């Protein structure tokens, strides 16, 4: 379930206040934590909170329980899917030579994007990126977390439910954490802006100053697939086949600033392209 600091952060985003005392009252005492999450006692607990802290505090108490329930069931669902994959793998259905070779985009995840407020156009783009990322991952023949590739790509633009500005990476990660998505997925949301910013670049762009460097091959494949899908679908560059986007990747990024952005961003994308193509050629 979300850490108490995440509940406080969520309250700040909703109300401009921390409501730390409410969240600490719910989660702070290990001996009373379970009892204070008991939804059959909402009336009594809610009356106590409203009488002592006000109606808005009551809403934050209810929201805290809602977020915990959602996170718990999301975690259970994730564990259940993992268990099914492990059983299938035991019988040779989902694994081959020790490598995951199949992962299906879940309708429930697409519904989650829709409920979060992501537009149909952005959902369509995200599905295409997930399909392309999964295709590339499987073509490499390298053992990796295929589910992270698929879900990371599908959710990478979650923040566009709120804005299409550069902040959509940061806002998407925050929303993803509230929805109970794993850190590995929210990391992709936050890092995908300009393909993995340095702290210096983040400062220049007005984003939280931190290192957004991509280190996992799964992250790099998602970012690479995102750029390829843009090239394939934008209609700016005449592409006769999807494979042409990979073959002409360096040429296109150098020629069209929309894709290369600036020299530092361009060199990052070219680095991912060369690394991933090296895996494909070395297969």
C-alpha positions as a LaTeX table, in Angstrom:
\begin{tabular}{lrrr}
\hline
Residue & $x$ (\AA) & $y$ (\AA) & $z$ (\AA) \\
\hline
Unk1 & 0.00 & 0.00 & 0.00 \\
Unk2 & 1.17 & 3.59 & $-0.54$ \\
Unk3 & 3.67 & 4.90 & 2.01 \\
Unk4 & 2.40 & 7.60 & 4.37 \\
Unk5 & 4.53 & 10.18 & 2.52 \\
Unk6 & 2.67 & 9.39 & $-0.70$ \\
Unk7 & $-0.67$ & 9.96 & 1.04 \\
Unk8 & 0.61 & 13.31 & 2.30 \\
Unk9 & 1.81 & 14.22 & $-1.19$ \\
Unk10 & $-1.59$ & 13.31 & $-2.66$ \\
Unk11 & $-3.36$ & 15.50 & $-0.09$ \\
Unk12 & $-1.08$ & 18.39 & $-0.99$ \\
Unk13 & $-1.89$ & 17.99 & $-4.67$ \\
Unk14 & $-5.65$ & 17.83 & $-4.00$ \\
Unk15 & $-6.06$ & 20.45 & $-1.28$ \\
Unk16 & $-2.81$ & 22.34 & $-0.82$ \\
Unk17 & $-2.57$ & 20.92 & 2.71 \\
Unk18 & $-0.66$ & 17.89 & 4.00 \\
Unk19 & $-3.26$ & 16.53 & 6.45 \\
Unk20 & $-0.30$ & 14.77 & 8.03 \\
Unk21 & $-2.19$ & 14.28 & 11.31 \\
Unk22 & $-4.93$ & 12.34 & 9.50 \\
Unk23 & $-2.53$ & 10.06 & 7.64 \\
Unk24 & $-0.43$ & 9.50 & 10.75 \\
Unk25 & $-3.59$ & 8.71 & 12.73 \\
Unk26 & $-4.48$ & 6.01 & 10.16 \\
Unk27 & $-1.02$ & 4.54 & 9.55 \\
Unk28 & 1.21 & 5.74 & 12.40 \\
Unk29 & 0.31 & 3.27 & 15.16 \\
Unk30 & 1.15 & $-0.34$ & 14.09 \\
Unk31 & $-1.17$ & $-1.76$ & 16.75 \\
Unk32 & $-4.17$ & 0.26 & 15.52 \\
Unk33 & $-3.39$ & 0.42 & 11.80 \\
Unk34 & $-5.55$ & $-2.55$ & 10.79 \\
Unk35 & $-8.50$ & $-1.39$ & 12.91 \\
Unk36 & $-8.31$ & 2.12 & 11.43 \\
Unk37 & $-8.47$ & 0.67 & 7.90 \\
Unk38 & $-11.62$ & $-1.29$ & 8.77 \\
Unk39 & $-14.24$ & 0.06 & 6.34 \\
Unk40 & $-17.06$ & $-1.22$ & 8.58 \\
Unk41 & $-15.95$ & 1.46 & 11.07 \\
Unk42 & $-15.93$ & 4.37 & 8.61 \\
Unk43 & $-18.95$ & 6.01 & 10.26 \\
Unk44 & $-17.41$ & 6.11 & 13.74 \\
Unk45 & $-13.92$ & 7.01 & 12.59 \\
Unk46 & $-15.27$ & 9.53 & 10.11 \\
Unk47 & $-17.34$ & 11.28 & 12.75 \\
Unk48 & $-14.31$ & 11.51 & 15.02 \\
Unk49 & $-12.19$ & 13.03 & 12.24 \\
Unk50 & $-14.88$ & 15.46 & 11.09 \\
Unk51 & $-15.56$ & 16.64 & 14.65 \\
Unk52 & $-11.89$ & 17.18 & 15.36 \\
Unk53 & $-10.42$ & 18.22 & 12.00 \\
Unk54 & $-13.28$ & 19.29 & 9.72 \\
Unk55 & $-15.13$ & 18.05 & 6.63 \\
Unk56 & $-12.17$ & 18.31 & 4.25 \\
Unk57 & $-10.14$ & 16.13 & 6.62 \\
Unk58 & $-12.99$ & 13.59 & 6.48 \\
Unk59 & $-12.65$ & 13.52 & 2.70 \\
Unk60 & $-8.90$ & 12.93 & 3.02 \\
Unk61 & $-9.55$ & 10.05 & 5.43 \\
Unk62 & $-11.92$ & 8.42 & 2.93 \\
Unk63 & $-9.51$ & 9.09 & 0.05 \\
Unk64 & $-6.68$ & 7.48 & 2.05 \\
Unk65 & $-8.73$ & 4.30 & 2.44 \\
Unk66 & $-9.70$ & 4.39 & $-1.24$ \\
Unk67 & $-6.05$ & 4.69 & $-2.33$ \\
Unk68 & $-5.00$ & 1.83 & $-0.04$ \\
Unk69 & $-7.77$ & $-0.45$ & $-1.29$ \\
Unk70 & $-6.93$ & 0.33 & $-4.92$ \\
Unk71 & $-3.22$ & $-0.27$ & $-4.37$ \\
Unk72 & $-3.89$ & $-3.54$ & $-2.54$ \\
Unk73 & $-6.10$ & $-4.97$ & $-5.27$ \\
Unk74 & $-3.69$ & $-3.78$ & $-7.98$ \\
Unk75 & $-0.88$ & $-5.58$ & $-6.16$ \\
Unk76 & $-2.99$ & $-8.74$ & $-5.81$ \\
Unk77 & $-3.85$ & $-8.58$ & $-9.51$ \\
Unk78 & $-0.18$ & $-8.20$ & $-10.41$ \\
Unk79 & 0.79 & $-11.17$ & $-8.21$ \\
Unk80 & $-2.04$ & $-13.24$ & $-9.73$ \\
Unk81 & $-0.87$ & $-12.50$ & $-13.28$ \\
Unk82 & 2.69 & $-13.37$ & $-12.28$ \\
Unk83 & 1.53 & $-16.65$ & $-10.74$ \\
Unk84 & $-0.35$ & $-17.58$ & $-13.93$ \\
Unk85 & 2.73 & $-16.82$ & $-16.04$ \\
Unk86 & 4.88 & $-18.96$ & $-13.76$ \\
Unk87 & 2.44 & $-21.88$ & $-14.04$ \\
Unk88 & 2.29 & $-21.52$ & $-17.84$ \\
Unk89 & 6.06 & $-21.30$ & $-17.99$ \\
Unk90 & 6.33 & $-24.54$ & $-16.00$ \\
Unk91 & 4.44 & $-26.26$ & $-18.81$ \\
Unk92 & 6.52 & $-24.57$ & $-21.51$ \\
Unk93 & 3.81 & $-22.26$ & $-22.78$ \\
Unk94 & 5.25 & $-18.84$ & $-22.01$ \\
Unk95 & 8.96 & $-19.42$ & $-21.95$ \\
Unk96 & 11.49 & $-20.58$ & $-24.46$ \\
Unk97 & 15.19 & $-21.15$ & $-23.75$ \\
Unk98 & 14.71 & $-19.36$ & $-20.43$ \\
Unk99 & 13.48 & $-16.15$ & $-22.08$ \\
Unk100 & 10.02 & $-14.60$ & $-21.90$ \\
Unk101 & 8.69 & $-14.53$ & $-25.45$ \\
Unk102 & 5.08 & $-13.53$ & $-24.94$ \\
Unk103 & 3.19 & $-10.82$ & $-23.14$ \\
Unk104 & $-0.29$ & $-9.60$ & $-23.99$ \\
Unk105 & $-1.42$ & $-6.01$ & $-23.48$ \\
Unk106 & $-4.17$ & $-6.12$ & $-20.88$ \\
Unk107 & $-7.60$ & $-4.59$ & $-21.59$ \\
Unk108 & $-7.77$ & $-3.68$ & $-17.91$ \\
Unk109 & $-4.66$ & $-1.50$ & $-18.30$ \\
Unk110 & $-6.17$ & 0.30 & $-21.28$ \\
Unk111 & $-9.32$ & 0.87 & $-19.23$ \\
Unk112 & $-7.13$ & 2.30 & $-16.47$ \\
Unk113 & $-5.65$ & 4.82 & $-18.92$ \\
Unk114 & $-9.14$ & 5.76 & $-20.06$ \\
Unk115 & $-10.45$ & 6.20 & $-16.52$ \\
Unk116 & $-7.43$ & 8.33 & $-15.65$ \\
Unk117 & $-8.48$ & 10.75 & $-18.39$ \\
Unk118 & $-6.03$ & 9.89 & $-21.18$ \\
Unk119 & $-7.52$ & 10.77 & $-24.58$ \\
Unk120 & $-8.33$ & 8.09 & $-27.14$ \\
Unk121 & $-5.64$ & 9.46 & $-29.50$ \\
Unk122 & $-3.02$ & 9.23 & $-26.76$ \\
Unk123 & $-4.19$ & 5.74 & $-25.81$ \\
Unk124 & $-3.90$ & 4.67 & $-29.45$ \\
Unk125 & $-0.35$ & 6.04 & $-29.54$ \\
Unk126 & 0.55 & 4.27 & $-26.29$ \\
Unk127 & $-0.79$ & 0.94 & $-27.56$ \\
Unk128 & 1.28 & 1.30 & $-30.73$ \\
Unk129 & 4.39 & 2.07 & $-28.66$ \\
Unk130 & 3.74 & $-0.98$ & $-26.46$ \\
Unk131 & 3.31 & $-3.21$ & $-29.52$ \\
Unk132 & 6.49 & $-1.86$ & $-31.12$ \\
Unk133 & 8.47 & $-2.14$ & $-27.87$ \\
Unk134 & 7.36 & $-5.75$ & $-27.36$ \\
Unk135 & 8.22 & $-6.58$ & $-30.96$ \\
Unk136 & 11.73 & $-5.14$ & $-30.58$ \\
Unk137 & 12.29 & $-6.80$ & $-27.20$ \\
Unk138 & 11.35 & $-10.20$ & $-28.57$ \\
Unk139 & 13.49 & $-9.73$ & $-31.67$ \\
Unk140 & 16.60 & $-9.11$ & $-29.56$ \\
Unk141 & 16.45 & $-12.59$ & $-28.06$ \\
Unk142 & 17.82 & $-11.08$ & $-24.84$ \\
Unk143 & 16.35 & $-12.20$ & $-21.54$ \\
Unk144 & 14.54 & $-9.26$ & $-19.95$ \\
Unk145 & 11.37 & $-8.24$ & $-18.11$ \\
Unk146 & 8.88 & $-8.37$ & $-21.00$ \\
Unk147 & 6.01 & $-7.25$ & $-18.79$ \\
Unk148 & 7.95 & $-4.12$ & $-17.83$ \\
Unk149 & 8.56 & $-3.41$ & $-21.52$ \\
Unk150 & 4.86 & $-3.78$ & $-22.36$ \\
Unk151 & 3.40 & $-1.96$ & $-19.37$ \\
Unk152 & 6.12 & 0.67 & $-19.26$ \\
Unk153 & 5.38 & 1.54 & $-22.89$ \\
Unk154 & 1.62 & 1.45 & $-22.39$ \\
Unk155 & 1.71 & 3.80 & $-19.40$ \\
Unk156 & 4.61 & 6.06 & $-20.46$ \\
Unk157 & 2.26 & 8.92 & $-21.42$ \\
Unk158 & $-0.13$ & 8.58 & $-18.47$ \\
Unk159 & 0.65 & 12.19 & $-17.51$ \\
Unk160 & $-1.01$ & 13.40 & $-20.72$ \\
Unk161 & $-4.26$ & 12.94 & $-18.84$ \\
Unk162 & $-3.26$ & 16.26 & $-17.23$ \\
Unk163 & $-0.95$ & 18.02 & $-19.71$ \\
Unk164 & 0.99 & 17.55 & $-22.94$ \\
Unk165 & 3.78 & 19.81 & $-21.69$ \\
Unk166 & 7.17 & 18.49 & $-20.55$ \\
Unk167 & 5.74 & 18.08 & $-17.05$ \\
Unk168 & 3.62 & 15.14 & $-18.24$ \\
Unk169 & 6.44 & 12.77 & $-17.33$ \\
Unk170 & 6.60 & 13.96 & $-13.73$ \\
Unk171 & 2.81 & 14.19 & $-13.37$ \\
Unk172 & 2.36 & 10.75 & $-14.92$ \\
Unk173 & 4.79 & 9.21 & $-12.43$ \\
Unk174 & 2.93 & 10.86 & $-9.54$ \\
Unk175 & $-0.42$ & 9.62 & $-10.84$ \\
Unk176 & 1.02 & 6.15 & $-11.47$ \\
Unk177 & 2.24 & 5.93 & $-7.88$ \\
Unk178 & $-1.21$ & 6.90 & $-6.61$ \\
Unk179 & $-2.68$ & 4.15 & $-8.78$ \\
Unk180 & $-0.29$ & 1.65 & $-7.21$ \\
Unk181 & 1.84 & 1.01 & $-10.31$ \\
Unk182 & 5.31 & $-0.45$ & $-9.64$ \\
Unk183 & 8.25 & 1.94 & $-9.34$ \\
Unk184 & 9.90 & 0.42 & $-12.42$ \\
Unk185 & 6.93 & 1.57 & $-14.51$ \\
Unk186 & 6.61 & 5.04 & $-12.95$ \\
Unk187 & 10.37 & 5.45 & $-13.49$ \\
Unk188 & 9.82 & 5.01 & $-17.23$ \\
Unk189 & 7.07 & 7.64 & $-17.19$ \\
Unk190 & 9.35 & 10.13 & $-15.46$ \\
Unk191 & 12.48 & 9.32 & $-17.47$ \\
Unk192 & 11.06 & 9.19 & $-20.99$ \\
Unk193 & 11.08 & 12.98 & $-21.45$ \\
Unk194 & 13.86 & 13.74 & $-23.98$ \\
Unk195 & 15.10 & 10.16 & $-23.55$ \\
Unk196 & 16.62 & 10.51 & $-20.08$ \\
Unk197 & 17.69 & 13.99 & $-18.97$ \\
Unk198 & 20.74 & 14.92 & $-16.95$ \\
Unk199 & 20.20 & 16.97 & $-13.80$ \\
Unk200 & 21.56 & 20.02 & $-15.62$ \\
Unk201 & 19.08 & 19.61 & $-18.48$ \\
Unk202 & 16.22 & 19.10 & $-16.03$ \\
Unk203 & 17.10 & 22.40 & $-14.34$ \\
Unk204 & 17.16 & 24.19 & $-17.71$ \\
Unk205 & 13.71 & 22.81 & $-18.54$ \\
Unk206 & 12.23 & 23.65 & $-15.13$ \\
Unk207 & 11.77 & 20.02 & $-14.08$ \\
Unk208 & 12.75 & 18.52 & $-10.70$ \\
Unk209 & 16.55 & 18.39 & $-10.65$ \\
Unk210 & 17.64 & 14.76 & $-10.64$ \\
Unk211 & 19.37 & 12.21 & $-12.84$ \\
Unk212 & 16.90 & 10.69 & $-15.33$ \\
Unk213 & 19.49 & 8.47 & $-17.02$ \\
Unk214 & 18.14 & 5.27 & $-18.57$ \\
Unk215 & 20.04 & 2.27 & $-17.25$ \\
Unk216 & 17.83 & $-0.76$ & $-17.95$ \\
Unk217 & 17.51 & $-2.20$ & $-21.45$ \\
Unk218 & 13.74 & $-2.32$ & $-20.93$ \\
Unk219 & 13.67 & 1.48 & $-20.44$ \\
Unk220 & 15.79 & 2.07 & $-23.53$ \\
Unk221 & 13.57 & $-0.12$ & $-25.70$ \\
Unk222 & 10.46 & 1.80 & $-24.60$ \\
Unk223 & 12.03 & 5.17 & $-25.42$ \\
Unk224 & 13.36 & 3.84 & $-28.76$ \\
Unk225 & 9.92 & 2.44 & $-29.65$ \\
Unk226 & 8.26 & 5.75 & $-28.74$ \\
Unk227 & 10.52 & 7.61 & $-31.20$ \\
Unk228 & 9.99 & 5.00 & $-33.94$ \\
Unk229 & 6.21 & 5.14 & $-33.58$ \\
Unk230 & 6.29 & 8.94 & $-33.87$ \\
Unk231 & 8.28 & 8.66 & $-37.10$ \\
Unk232 & 6.00 & 5.96 & $-38.49$ \\
Unk233 & 2.68 & 7.62 & $-37.63$ \\
Unk234 & 3.26 & 11.40 & $-37.80$ \\
Unk235 & 3.21 & 11.54 & $-41.59$ \\
Unk236 & 6.10 & 14.04 & $-41.65$ \\
Unk237 & 8.53 & 11.53 & $-43.14$ \\
Unk238 & 7.41 & 9.28 & $-45.98$ \\
Unk239 & 7.82 & 5.75 & $-44.62$ \\
Unk240 & 6.86 & 2.85 & $-46.90$ \\
Unk241 & 7.40 & 0.16 & $-44.23$ \\
Unk242 & 7.98 & 0.19 & $-40.47$ \\
Unk243 & 11.40 & $-1.36$ & $-40.95$ \\
Unk244 & 12.41 & 1.75 & $-42.88$ \\
Unk245 & 12.05 & 3.85 & $-39.72$ \\
Unk246 & 14.77 & 1.75 & $-38.08$ \\
Unk247 & 16.98 & 1.70 & $-41.20$ \\
Unk248 & 16.79 & 5.49 & $-41.61$ \\
Unk249 & 16.63 & 6.36 & $-37.91$ \\
Unk250 & 19.90 & 8.32 & $-37.72$ \\
Unk251 & 19.23 & 10.18 & $-40.96$ \\
Unk252 & 15.70 & 11.15 & $-39.88$ \\
Unk253 & 16.70 & 12.35 & $-36.42$ \\
Unk254 & 19.49 & 14.48 & $-37.84$ \\
Unk255 & 17.28 & 15.97 & $-40.55$ \\
Unk256 & 14.12 & 16.64 & $-38.54$ \\
Unk257 & 14.57 & 18.65 & $-35.28$ \\
Unk258 & 11.12 & 17.46 & $-34.14$ \\
Unk259 & 12.66 & 14.05 & $-33.48$ \\
Unk260 & 16.25 & 14.92 & $-32.57$ \\
Unk261 & 15.29 & 17.98 & $-30.43$ \\
Unk262 & 18.82 & 19.18 & $-29.68$ \\
Unk263 & 22.34 & 17.80 & $-29.86$ \\
Unk264 & 22.35 & 16.18 & $-26.40$ \\
Unk265 & 18.96 & 14.58 & $-26.90$ \\
Unk266 & 19.93 & 13.48 & $-30.42$ \\
Unk267 & 23.06 & 11.74 & $-29.20$ \\
Unk268 & 21.09 & 9.89 & $-26.51$ \\
Unk269 & 18.57 & 8.59 & $-29.04$ \\
Unk270 & 21.33 & 7.58 & $-31.43$ \\
Unk271 & 23.05 & 5.74 & $-28.59$ \\
Unk272 & 19.93 & 3.73 & $-27.82$ \\
Unk273 & 19.42 & 3.02 & $-31.53$ \\
Unk274 & 22.95 & 1.70 & $-31.93$ \\
Unk275 & 22.83 & $-0.37$ & $-28.73$ \\
Unk276 & 19.51 & $-2.00$ & $-29.59$ \\
Unk277 & 20.35 & $-2.54$ & $-33.25$ \\
Unk278 & 23.58 & $-4.16$ & $-32.06$ \\
Unk279 & 21.52 & $-6.64$ & $-30.06$ \\
Unk280 & 19.29 & $-7.32$ & $-33.07$ \\
Unk281 & 22.24 & $-7.89$ & $-35.40$ \\
Unk282 & 24.03 & $-10.01$ & $-32.84$ \\
Unk283 & 21.10 & $-12.33$ & $-32.35$ \\
\hline
\end{tabular}
